Amino acid sequence: MTPTRTASLTIAAFLGWLSVLPAYAVPPVATPSPGYEARLQEQRAAAARAHRPVAPVLKPPRRTKRAR
């Protein structure tokens, strides 16, 4: 193998290994800020309103057997 090919395979293997490691996310601020919390609550309320059905779902009428 040429040194260029070995180097590129090594880099590809390293990047593949990095992609399987878990990502650790941290909150944007260490202490909760009132403005940030208010924006989060506003977003959640808007998302909850967006997913509600506009009209209620109606059940079809029940079929009953006729007496002979």
mmCIF file of the N, C-alpha and C atoms, coordinates in Angstrom:
data_MODEL
# 
_entry.id   MODEL 
# 
loop_
_atom_site.group_PDB 
_atom_site.id 
_atom_site.type_symbol 
_atom_site.label_atom_id 
_atom_site.label_alt_id 
_atom_site.label_comp_id 
_atom_site.label_asym_id 
_atom_site.label_entity_id 
_atom_site.label_seq_id 
_atom_site.pdbx_PDB_ins_code 
_atom_site.Cartn_x 
_atom_site.Cartn_y 
_atom_site.Cartn_z 
_atom_site.occupancy 
_atom_site.B_iso_or_equiv 
_atom_site.pdbx_formal_charge 
_atom_site.auth_seq_id 
_atom_site.auth_comp_id 
_atom_site.auth_asym_id 
_atom_site.auth_atom_id 
_atom_site.pdbx_PDB_model_num 
ATOM 1   N N  . MET A 1 1  ? 0.839   -1.181  0.000  1.00 0.00 ? 1  MET A N  1 
ATOM 2   C CA . MET A 1 1  ? 0.000   0.000   0.000  1.00 0.00 ? 1  MET A CA 1 
ATOM 3   C C  . MET A 1 1  ? 0.882   1.241   0.000  1.00 0.00 ? 1  MET A C  1 
ATOM 4   N N  . THR A 1 2  ? 0.384   2.232   -0.650 1.00 0.00 ? 2  THR A N  1 
ATOM 5   C CA . THR A 1 2  ? 1.131   3.486   -0.675 1.00 0.00 ? 2  THR A CA 1 
ATOM 6   C C  . THR A 1 2  ? 0.874   4.242   0.620  1.00 0.00 ? 2  THR A C  1 
ATOM 7   N N  . PRO A 1 3  ? 1.790   5.116   0.991  1.00 0.00 ? 3  PRO A N  1 
ATOM 8   C CA . PRO A 1 3  ? 1.593   5.884   2.241  1.00 0.00 ? 3  PRO A CA 1 
ATOM 9   C C  . PRO A 1 3  ? 0.329   6.747   2.191  1.00 0.00 ? 3  PRO A C  1 
ATOM 10  N N  . THR A 1 4  ? -0.027  7.256   1.026  1.00 0.00 ? 4  THR A N  1 
ATOM 11  C CA . THR A 1 4  ? -1.223  8.100   0.913  1.00 0.00 ? 4  THR A CA 1 
ATOM 12  C C  . THR A 1 4  ? -2.479  7.272   1.179  1.00 0.00 ? 4  THR A C  1 
ATOM 13  N N  . ARG A 1 5  ? -2.495  6.069   0.608  1.00 0.00 ? 5  ARG A N  1 
ATOM 14  C CA . ARG A 1 5  ? -3.656  5.203   0.801  1.00 0.00 ? 5  ARG A CA 1 
ATOM 15  C C  . ARG A 1 5  ? -3.767  4.753   2.256  1.00 0.00 ? 5  ARG A C  1 
ATOM 16  N N  . THR A 1 6  ? -2.642  4.451   2.879  1.00 0.00 ? 6  THR A N  1 
ATOM 17  C CA . THR A 1 6  ? -2.644  4.045   4.282  1.00 0.00 ? 6  THR A CA 1 
ATOM 18  C C  . THR A 1 6  ? -3.149  5.181   5.162  1.00 0.00 ? 6  THR A C  1 
ATOM 19  N N  . ALA A 1 7  ? -2.690  6.386   4.869  1.00 0.00 ? 7  ALA A N  1 
ATOM 20  C CA . ALA A 1 7  ? -3.116  7.545   5.663  1.00 0.00 ? 7  ALA A CA 1 
ATOM 21  C C  . ALA A 1 7  ? -4.618  7.792   5.500  1.00 0.00 ? 7  ALA A C  1 
ATOM 22  N N  . SER A 1 8  ? -5.124  7.698   4.281  1.00 0.00 ? 8  SER A N  1 
ATOM 23  C CA . SER A 1 8  ? -6.543  7.948   4.072  1.00 0.00 ? 8  SER A CA 1 
ATOM 24  C C  . SER A 1 8  ? -7.399  6.848   4.703  1.00 0.00 ? 8  SER A C  1 
ATOM 25  N N  . LEU A 1 9  ? -6.943  5.604   4.682  1.00 0.00 ? 9  LEU A N  1 
ATOM 26  C CA . LEU A 1 9  ? -7.679  4.531   5.355  1.00 0.00 ? 9  LEU A CA 1 
ATOM 27  C C  . LEU A 1 9  ? -7.657  4.717   6.865  1.00 0.00 ? 9  LEU A C  1 
ATOM 28  N N  . THR A 1 10 ? -6.541  5.181   7.395  1.00 0.00 ? 10 THR A N  1 
ATOM 29  C CA . THR A 1 10 ? -6.438  5.428   8.827  1.00 0.00 ? 10 THR A CA 1 
ATOM 30  C C  . THR A 1 10 ? -7.395  6.543   9.242  1.00 0.00 ? 10 THR A C  1 
ATOM 31  N N  . ILE A 1 11 ? -7.440  7.606   8.456  1.00 0.00 ? 11 ILE A N  1 
ATOM 32  C CA . ILE A 1 11 ? -8.347  8.727   8.759  1.00 0.00 ? 11 ILE A CA 1 
ATOM 33  C C  . ILE A 1 11 ? -9.796  8.262   8.670  1.00 0.00 ? 11 ILE A C  1 
ATOM 34  N N  . ALA A 1 12 ? -10.131 7.469   7.644  1.00 0.00 ? 12 ALA A N  1 
ATOM 35  C CA . ALA A 1 12 ? -11.500 6.972   7.493  1.00 0.00 ? 12 ALA A CA 1 
ATOM 36  C C  . ALA A 1 12 ? -11.880 6.073   8.668  1.00 0.00 ? 12 ALA A C  1 
ATOM 37  N N  . ALA A 1 13 ? -10.970 5.230   9.104  1.00 0.00 ? 13 ALA A N  1 
ATOM 38  C CA . ALA A 1 13 ? -11.249 4.352   10.239 1.00 0.00 ? 13 ALA A CA 1 
ATOM 39  C C  . ALA A 1 13 ? -11.448 5.168   11.518 1.00 0.00 ? 13 ALA A C  1 
ATOM 40  N N  . PHE A 1 14 ? -10.634 6.193   11.714 1.00 0.00 ? 14 PHE A N  1 
ATOM 41  C CA . PHE A 1 14 ? -10.751 7.045   12.896 1.00 0.00 ? 14 PHE A CA 1 
ATOM 42  C C  . PHE A 1 14 ? -12.090 7.787   12.895 1.00 0.00 ? 14 PHE A C  1 
ATOM 43  N N  . LEU A 1 15 ? -12.494 8.331   11.738 1.00 0.00 ? 15 LEU A N  1 
ATOM 44  C CA . LEU A 1 15 ? -13.766 9.045   11.660 1.00 0.00 ? 15 LEU A CA 1 
ATOM 45  C C  . LEU A 1 15 ? -14.945 8.094   11.857 1.00 0.00 ? 15 LEU A C  1 
ATOM 46  N N  . GLY A 1 16 ? -14.829 6.879   11.375 1.00 0.00 ? 16 GLY A N  1 
ATOM 47  C CA . GLY A 1 16 ? -15.868 5.890   11.616 1.00 0.00 ? 16 GLY A CA 1 
ATOM 48  C C  . GLY A 1 16 ? -15.988 5.547   13.081 1.00 0.00 ? 16 GLY A C  1 
ATOM 49  N N  . TRP A 1 17 ? -14.859 5.448   13.762 1.00 0.00 ? 17 TRP A N  1 
ATOM 50  C CA . TRP A 1 17 ? -14.861 5.169   15.194 1.00 0.00 ? 17 TRP A CA 1 
ATOM 51  C C  . TRP A 1 17 ? -15.502 6.336   15.957 1.00 0.00 ? 17 TRP A C  1 
ATOM 52  N N  . LEU A 1 18 ? -15.218 7.573   15.528 1.00 0.00 ? 18 LEU A N  1 
ATOM 53  C CA . LEU A 1 18 ? -15.800 8.736   16.196 1.00 0.00 ? 18 LEU A CA 1 
ATOM 54  C C  . LEU A 1 18 ? -17.318 8.783   16.034 1.00 0.00 ? 18 LEU A C  1 
ATOM 55  N N  . SER A 1 19 ? -17.809 8.289   14.910 1.00 0.00 ? 19 SER A N  1 
ATOM 56  C CA . SER A 1 19 ? -19.250 8.384   14.666 1.00 0.00 ? 19 SER A CA 1 
ATOM 57  C C  . SER A 1 19 ? -20.055 7.452   15.571 1.00 0.00 ? 19 SER A C  1 
ATOM 58  N N  . VAL A 1 20 ? -19.440 6.443   16.155 1.00 0.00 ? 20 VAL A N  1 
ATOM 59  C CA . VAL A 1 20 ? -20.184 5.535   17.027 1.00 0.00 ? 20 VAL A CA 1 
ATOM 60  C C  . VAL A 1 20 ? -20.109 5.928   18.496 1.00 0.00 ? 20 VAL A C  1 
ATOM 61  N N  . LEU A 1 21 ? -19.311 6.923   18.825 1.00 0.00 ? 21 LEU A N  1 
ATOM 62  C CA . LEU A 1 21 ? -19.237 7.394   20.205 1.00 0.00 ? 21 LEU A CA 1 
ATOM 63  C C  . LEU A 1 21 ? -20.489 8.194   20.537 1.00 0.00 ? 21 LEU A C  1 
ATOM 64  N N  . PRO A 1 22 ? -20.986 8.118   21.773 1.00 0.00 ? 22 PRO A N  1 
ATOM 65  C CA . PRO A 1 22 ? -22.169 8.901   22.131 1.00 0.00 ? 22 PRO A CA 1 
ATOM 66  C C  . PRO A 1 22 ? -21.831 10.392  22.223 1.00 0.00 ? 22 PRO A C  1 
ATOM 67  N N  . ALA A 1 23 ? -22.804 11.217  21.890 1.00 0.00 ? 23 ALA A N  1 
ATOM 68  C CA . ALA A 1 23 ? -22.636 12.667  21.981 1.00 0.00 ? 23 ALA A CA 1 
ATOM 69  C C  . ALA A 1 23 ? -23.190 13.124  23.328 1.00 0.00 ? 23 ALA A C  1 
ATOM 70  N N  . TYR A 1 24 ? -22.488 13.962  23.982 1.00 0.00 ? 24 TYR A N  1 
ATOM 71  C CA . TYR A 1 24 ? -22.914 14.491  25.273 1.00 0.00 ? 24 TYR A CA 1 
ATOM 72  C C  . TYR A 1 24 ? -23.300 15.947  25.102 1.00 0.00 ? 24 TYR A C  1 
ATOM 73  N N  . ALA A 1 25 ? -24.588 16.233  25.254 1.00 0.00 ? 25 ALA A N  1 
ATOM 74  C CA . ALA A 1 25 ? -25.081 17.598  25.112 1.00 0.00 ? 25 ALA A CA 1 
ATOM 75  C C  . ALA A 1 25 ? -25.250 18.210  26.498 1.00 0.00 ? 25 ALA A C  1 
ATOM 76  N N  . VAL A 1 26 ? -25.012 19.478  26.583 1.00 0.00 ? 26 VAL A N  1 
ATOM 77  C CA . VAL A 1 26 ? -25.184 20.199  27.836 1.00 0.00 ? 26 VAL A CA 1 
ATOM 78  C C  . VAL A 1 26 ? -26.215 21.298  27.609 1.00 0.00 ? 26 VAL A C  1 
ATOM 79  N N  . PRO A 1 27 ? -26.912 21.700  28.649 1.00 0.00 ? 27 PRO A N  1 
ATOM 80  C CA . PRO A 1 27 ? -27.884 22.774  28.477 1.00 0.00 ? 27 PRO A CA 1 
ATOM 81  C C  . PRO A 1 27 ? -27.184 24.075  28.097 1.00 0.00 ? 27 PRO A C  1 
ATOM 82  N N  . PRO A 1 28 ? -27.907 24.990  27.470 1.00 0.00 ? 28 PRO A N  1 
ATOM 83  C CA . PRO A 1 28 ? -27.281 26.232  27.026 1.00 0.00 ? 28 PRO A CA 1 
ATOM 84  C C  . PRO A 1 28 ? -26.781 27.110  28.174 1.00 0.00 ? 28 PRO A C  1 
ATOM 85  N N  . VAL A 1 29 ? -27.411 27.004  29.316 1.00 0.00 ? 29 VAL A N  1 
ATOM 86  C CA . VAL A 1 29 ? -26.975 27.792  30.483 1.00 0.00 ? 29 VAL A CA 1 
ATOM 87  C C  . VAL A 1 29 ? -26.893 26.868  31.691 1.00 0.00 ? 29 VAL A C  1 
ATOM 88  N N  . ALA A 1 30 ? -26.034 27.201  32.612 1.00 0.00 ? 30 ALA A N  1 
ATOM 89  C CA . ALA A 1 30 ? -25.866 26.364  33.805 1.00 0.00 ? 30 ALA A CA 1 
ATOM 90  C C  . ALA A 1 30 ? -27.042 26.529  34.759 1.00 0.00 ? 30 ALA A C  1 
ATOM 91  N N  . THR A 1 31 ? -27.563 27.748  34.876 1.00 0.00 ? 31 THR A N  1 
ATOM 92  C CA . THR A 1 31 ? -28.725 27.981  35.729 1.00 0.00 ? 31 THR A CA 1 
ATOM 93  C C  . THR A 1 31 ? -29.896 28.386  34.846 1.00 0.00 ? 31 THR A C  1 
ATOM 94  N N  . PRO A 1 32 ? -31.096 27.957  35.167 1.00 0.00 ? 32 PRO A N  1 
ATOM 95  C CA . PRO A 1 32 ? -32.246 28.303  34.321 1.00 0.00 ? 32 PRO A CA 1 
ATOM 96  C C  . PRO A 1 32 ? -32.487 29.803  34.294 1.00 0.00 ? 32 PRO A C  1 
ATOM 97  N N  . SER A 1 33 ? -32.650 30.348  33.121 1.00 0.00 ? 33 SER A N  1 
ATOM 98  C CA . SER A 1 33 ? -32.944 31.774  33.024 1.00 0.00 ? 33 SER A CA 1 
ATOM 99  C C  . SER A 1 33 ? -34.440 31.933  32.780 1.00 0.00 ? 33 SER A C  1 
ATOM 100 N N  . PRO A 1 34 ? -35.054 32.936  33.381 1.00 0.00 ? 34 PRO A N  1 
ATOM 101 C CA . PRO A 1 34 ? -36.507 33.117  33.230 1.00 0.00 ? 34 PRO A CA 1 
ATOM 102 C C  . PRO A 1 34 ? -36.925 33.332  31.774 1.00 0.00 ? 34 PRO A C  1 
ATOM 103 N N  . GLY A 1 35 ? -36.149 34.063  31.009 1.00 0.00 ? 35 GLY A N  1 
ATOM 104 C CA . GLY A 1 35 ? -36.504 34.311  29.614 1.00 0.00 ? 35 GLY A CA 1 
ATOM 105 C C  . GLY A 1 35 ? -36.464 33.040  28.791 1.00 0.00 ? 35 GLY A C  1 
ATOM 106 N N  . TYR A 1 36 ? -35.461 32.221  29.029 1.00 0.00 ? 36 TYR A N  1 
ATOM 107 C CA . TYR A 1 36 ? -35.317 30.968  28.292 1.00 0.00 ? 36 TYR A CA 1 
ATOM 108 C C  . TYR A 1 36 ? -36.457 30.021  28.638 1.00 0.00 ? 36 TYR A C  1 
ATOM 109 N N  . GLU A 1 37 ? -36.783 29.930  29.922 1.00 0.00 ? 37 GLU A N  1 
ATOM 110 C CA . GLU A 1 37 ? -37.875 29.063  30.357 1.00 0.00 ? 37 GLU A CA 1 
ATOM 111 C C  . GLU A 1 37 ? -39.207 29.538  29.775 1.00 0.00 ? 37 GLU A C  1 
ATOM 112 N N  . ALA A 1 38 ? -39.412 30.842  29.710 1.00 0.00 ? 38 ALA A N  1 
ATOM 113 C CA . ALA A 1 38 ? -40.662 31.378  29.149 1.00 0.00 ? 38 ALA A CA 1 
ATOM 114 C C  . ALA A 1 38 ? -40.768 31.036  27.668 1.00 0.00 ? 38 ALA A C  1 
ATOM 115 N N  . ARG A 1 39 ? -39.661 31.141  26.931 1.00 0.00 ? 39 ARG A N  1 
ATOM 116 C CA . ARG A 1 39 ? -39.675 30.793  25.504 1.00 0.00 ? 39 ARG A CA 1 
ATOM 117 C C  . ARG A 1 39 ? -39.955 29.303  25.322 1.00 0.00 ? 39 ARG A C  1 
ATOM 118 N N  . LEU A 1 40 ? -39.368 28.461  26.177 1.00 0.00 ? 40 LEU A N  1 
ATOM 119 C CA . LEU A 1 40 ? -39.625 27.026  26.091 1.00 0.00 ? 40 LEU A CA 1 
ATOM 120 C C  . LEU A 1 40 ? -41.098 26.712  26.336 1.00 0.00 ? 40 LEU A C  1 
ATOM 121 N N  . GLN A 1 41 ? -41.686 27.334  27.350 1.00 0.00 ? 41 GLN A N  1 
ATOM 122 C CA . GLN A 1 41 ? -43.093 27.092  27.647 1.00 0.00 ? 41 GLN A CA 1 
ATOM 123 C C  . GLN A 1 41 ? -43.978 27.573  26.506 1.00 0.00 ? 41 GLN A C  1 
ATOM 124 N N  . GLU A 1 42 ? -43.621 28.702  25.909 1.00 0.00 ? 42 GLU A N  1 
ATOM 125 C CA . GLU A 1 42 ? -44.388 29.230  24.782 1.00 0.00 ? 42 GLU A CA 1 
ATOM 126 C C  . GLU A 1 42 ? -44.311 28.280  23.584 1.00 0.00 ? 42 GLU A C  1 
ATOM 127 N N  . GLN A 1 43 ? -43.129 27.753  23.319 1.00 0.00 ? 43 GLN A N  1 
ATOM 128 C CA . GLN A 1 43 ? -42.958 26.808  22.220 1.00 0.00 ? 43 GLN A CA 1 
ATOM 129 C C  . GLN A 1 43 ? -43.772 25.541  22.457 1.00 0.00 ? 43 GLN A C  1 
ATOM 130 N N  . ARG A 1 44 ? -43.718 25.037  23.670 1.00 0.00 ? 44 ARG A N  1 
ATOM 131 C CA . ARG A 1 44 ? -44.447 23.801  23.982 1.00 0.00 ? 44 ARG A CA 1 
ATOM 132 C C  . ARG A 1 44 ? -45.952 24.017  23.879 1.00 0.00 ? 44 ARG A C  1 
ATOM 133 N N  . ALA A 1 45 ? -46.428 25.170  24.330 1.00 0.00 ? 45 ALA A N  1 
ATOM 134 C CA . ALA A 1 45 ? -47.858 25.458  24.240 1.00 0.00 ? 45 ALA A CA 1 
ATOM 135 C C  . ALA A 1 45 ? -48.284 25.577  22.778 1.00 0.00 ? 45 ALA A C  1 
ATOM 136 N N  . ALA A 1 46 ? -47.459 26.200  21.954 1.00 0.00 ? 46 ALA A N  1 
ATOM 137 C CA . ALA A 1 46 ? -47.784 26.331  20.532 1.00 0.00 ? 46 ALA A CA 1 
ATOM 138 C C  . ALA A 1 46 ? -47.783 24.970  19.853 1.00 0.00 ? 46 ALA A C  1 
ATOM 139 N N  . ALA A 1 47 ? -46.852 24.119  20.221 1.00 0.00 ? 47 ALA A N  1 
ATOM 140 C CA . ALA A 1 47 ? -46.790 22.779  19.627 1.00 0.00 ? 47 ALA A CA 1 
ATOM 141 C C  . ALA A 1 47 ? -48.005 21.964  20.046 1.00 0.00 ? 47 ALA A C  1 
ATOM 142 N N  . ALA A 1 48 ? -48.451 22.111  21.283 1.00 0.00 ? 48 ALA A N  1 
ATOM 143 C CA . ALA A 1 48 ? -49.623 21.365  21.755 1.00 0.00 ? 48 ALA A CA 1 
ATOM 144 C C  . ALA A 1 48 ? -50.880 21.835  21.031 1.00 0.00 ? 48 ALA A C  1 
ATOM 145 N N  . ARG A 1 49 ? -50.990 23.140  20.765 1.00 0.00 ? 49 ARG A N  1 
ATOM 146 C CA . ARG A 1 49 ? -52.155 23.660  20.040 1.00 0.00 ? 49 ARG A CA 1 
ATOM 147 C C  . ARG A 1 49 ? -52.147 23.201  18.590 1.00 0.00 ? 49 ARG A C  1 
ATOM 148 N N  . ALA A 1 50 ? -50.979 23.061  18.006 1.00 0.00 ? 50 ALA A N  1 
ATOM 149 C CA . ALA A 1 50 ? -50.884 22.703  16.594 1.00 0.00 ? 50 ALA A CA 1 
ATOM 150 C C  . ALA A 1 50 ? -51.312 21.265  16.340 1.00 0.00 ? 50 ALA A C  1 
ATOM 151 N N  . HIS A 1 51 ? -51.214 20.390  17.326 1.00 0.00 ? 51 HIS A N  1 
ATOM 152 C CA . HIS A 1 51 ? -51.515 18.980  17.123 1.00 0.00 ? 51 HIS A CA 1 
ATOM 153 C C  . HIS A 1 51 ? -52.936 18.598  17.521 1.00 0.00 ? 51 HIS A C  1 
ATOM 154 N N  . ARG A 1 52 ? -53.716 19.535  18.020 1.00 0.00 ? 52 ARG A N  1 
ATOM 155 C CA . ARG A 1 52 ? -55.084 19.211  18.401 1.00 0.00 ? 52 ARG A CA 1 
ATOM 156 C C  . ARG A 1 52 ? -55.955 19.143  17.147 1.00 0.00 ? 52 ARG A C  1 
ATOM 157 N N  . PRO A 1 53 ? -56.886 18.198  17.094 1.00 0.00 ? 53 PRO A N  1 
ATOM 158 C CA . PRO A 1 53 ? -57.768 18.122  15.926 1.00 0.00 ? 53 PRO A CA 1 
ATOM 159 C C  . PRO A 1 53 ? -58.719 19.321  15.894 1.00 0.00 ? 53 PRO A C  1 
ATOM 160 N N  . VAL A 1 54 ? -59.052 19.767  14.706 1.00 0.00 ? 54 VAL A N  1 
ATOM 161 C CA . VAL A 1 54 ? -59.922 20.930  14.549 1.00 0.00 ? 54 VAL A CA 1 
ATOM 162 C C  . VAL A 1 54 ? -61.364 20.553  14.894 1.00 0.00 ? 54 VAL A C  1 
ATOM 163 N N  . ALA A 1 55 ? -61.838 19.428  14.376 1.00 0.00 ? 55 ALA A N  1 
ATOM 164 C CA . ALA A 1 55 ? -63.201 18.975  14.647 1.00 0.00 ? 55 ALA A CA 1 
ATOM 165 C C  . ALA A 1 55 ? -63.139 17.650  15.402 1.00 0.00 ? 55 ALA A C  1 
ATOM 166 N N  . PRO A 1 56 ? -64.107 17.399  16.266 1.00 0.00 ? 56 PRO A N  1 
ATOM 167 C CA . PRO A 1 56 ? -64.082 16.121  16.985 1.00 0.00 ? 56 PRO A CA 1 
ATOM 168 C C  . PRO A 1 56 ? -64.329 14.957  16.021 1.00 0.00 ? 56 PRO A C  1 
ATOM 169 N N  . VAL A 1 57 ? -63.738 13.838  16.336 1.00 0.00 ? 57 VAL A N  1 
ATOM 170 C CA . VAL A 1 57 ? -63.909 12.643  15.519 1.00 0.00 ? 57 VAL A CA 1 
ATOM 171 C C  . VAL A 1 57 ? -65.225 11.994  15.922 1.00 0.00 ? 57 VAL A C  1 
ATOM 172 N N  . LEU A 1 58 ? -66.115 11.794  14.951 1.00 0.00 ? 58 LEU A N  1 
ATOM 173 C CA . LEU A 1 58 ? -67.418 11.214  15.226 1.00 0.00 ? 58 LEU A CA 1 
ATOM 174 C C  . LEU A 1 58 ? -67.385 9.711   15.015 1.00 0.00 ? 58 LEU A C  1 
ATOM 175 N N  . LYS A 1 59 ? -68.018 8.992   15.934 1.00 0.00 ? 59 LYS A N  1 
ATOM 176 C CA . LYS A 1 59 ? -68.103 7.542   15.801 1.00 0.00 ? 59 LYS A CA 1 
ATOM 177 C C  . LYS A 1 59 ? -69.267 7.208   14.871 1.00 0.00 ? 59 LYS A C  1 
ATOM 178 N N  . PRO A 1 60 ? -69.118 6.194   14.044 1.00 0.00 ? 60 PRO A N  1 
ATOM 179 C CA . PRO A 1 60 ? -70.262 5.792   13.218 1.00 0.00 ? 60 PRO A CA 1 
ATOM 180 C C  . PRO A 1 60 ? -71.350 5.204   14.113 1.00 0.00 ? 60 PRO A C  1 
ATOM 181 N N  . PRO A 1 61 ? -72.616 5.340   13.713 1.00 0.00 ? 61 PRO A N  1 
ATOM 182 C CA . PRO A 1 61 ? -73.692 4.799   14.557 1.00 0.00 ? 61 PRO A CA 1 
ATOM 183 C C  . PRO A 1 61 ? -73.599 3.288   14.683 1.00 0.00 ? 61 PRO A C  1 
ATOM 184 N N  . ARG A 1 62 ? -73.967 2.779   15.842 1.00 0.00 ? 62 ARG A N  1 
ATOM 185 C CA . ARG A 1 62 ? -73.898 1.336   16.083 1.00 0.00 ? 62 ARG A CA 1 
ATOM 186 C C  . ARG A 1 62 ? -75.010 0.647   15.310 1.00 0.00 ? 62 ARG A C  1 
ATOM 187 N N  . ARG A 1 63 ? -74.676 -0.468  14.718 1.00 0.00 ? 63 ARG A N  1 
ATOM 188 C CA . ARG A 1 63 ? -75.670 -1.264  14.006 1.00 0.00 ? 63 ARG A CA 1 
ATOM 189 C C  . ARG A 1 63 ? -76.290 -2.257  14.986 1.00 0.00 ? 63 ARG A C  1 
ATOM 190 N N  . THR A 1 64 ? -77.557 -2.354  14.950 1.00 0.00 ? 64 THR A N  1 
ATOM 191 C CA . THR A 1 64 ? -78.249 -3.304  15.830 1.00 0.00 ? 64 THR A CA 1 
ATOM 192 C C  . THR A 1 64 ? -78.988 -4.319  14.968 1.00 0.00 ? 64 THR A C  1 
ATOM 193 N N  . LYS A 1 65 ? -79.137 -5.497  15.503 1.00 0.00 ? 65 LYS A N  1 
ATOM 194 C CA . LYS A 1 65 ? -79.870 -6.542  14.785 1.00 0.00 ? 65 LYS A CA 1 
ATOM 195 C C  . LYS A 1 65 ? -81.374 -6.281  14.926 1.00 0.00 ? 65 LYS A C  1 
ATOM 196 N N  . ARG A 1 66 ? -82.093 -6.477  13.834 1.00 0.00 ? 66 ARG A N  1 
ATOM 197 C CA . ARG A 1 66 ? -83.542 -6.301  13.866 1.00 0.00 ? 66 ARG A CA 1 
ATOM 198 C C  . ARG A 1 66 ? -84.203 -7.574  14.391 1.00 0.00 ? 66 ARG A C  1 
ATOM 199 N N  . ALA A 1 67 ? -85.229 -7.403  15.193 1.00 0.00 ? 67 ALA A N  1 
ATOM 200 C CA . ALA A 1 67 ? -85.975 -8.555  15.708 1.00 0.00 ? 67 ALA A CA 1 
ATOM 201 C C  . ALA A 1 67 ? -86.867 -9.107  14.605 1.00 0.00 ? 67 ALA A C  1 
ATOM 202 N N  . ARG A 1 68 ? -86.963 -10.405 14.497 1.00 0.00 ? 68 ARG A N  1 
ATOM 203 C CA . ARG A 1 68 ? -87.818 -11.014 13.452 1.00 0.00 ? 68 ARG A CA 1 
ATOM 204 C C  . ARG A 1 68 ? -89.191 -11.306 13.974 1.00 0.00 ? 68 ARG A C  1 
# 
